[in-house]
């Protein structure tokens, strides 16, 4: 895929104390294969779906053992400029923009309600080589208890158009880049334990949601929600054996009519 427009999700990775365990789990649940890793880049290991790079796994940095979490990166033509907008909009820059050889420049940040995300200024590594096919990234939603702060932050940092779900029972907003909807935002309800912080939920596509869930459970994963059919696909929210949350979705198995989205 070519370099993505600014604000478009373009890559995902996660740290795992048991890297080989993570490779076995995601290899069976999502069908991933893995490339070689070298100590020169901290044993950063790319994952592939049908030969196309779709994500990466990496050992934790010192002091971050046992803190597995998927991190979603957003495309930026200038990571330093994006980092400055993060600060001005009330967020925190957790890792200053840092060149990674000729691959690109990365930055880690946190939006005001606490969700951590990455920024990627592409070099030779443009990001996802495939999306929305089995094993690849498909969708993401920011779960937050402070949607007003999160919404204001996102539209200040990225060139988003915001639109709302036409359903008074759900506080859900989508963000568009041009004519493409690239991100969702959900208000966290009381169903979420108070100790769960704001986070970005990453969805990976699968050919069969129920089979993926069964594989995850067999390998020590935990089902947090679902499987459930929706107008967008059959999906489930999971935690892997090391505590990283993610979702799987079969976009070919749909049920019902898509909800109306209001906005400009």
Secondary structure by P-SEA (a helix, b strand, c coil): cccccccccccccccccaaaaaaaaaaaaccccccccccccccbbbbbccccccccccccccccccbbbbbbbbbbccaaaaaaaaaaaccccccccccccccbbbbbbcccccccbbbbbccccccccccccccccccbbbbcccaaaaaaaaaaccbbbbbbccccccbbbbbbccccccbbbbcccccccccccbbbbbbbbbccaaaaaaaaaaabbbbccccccccccbbbbbbcccccccccccccccccbbbbbbcc
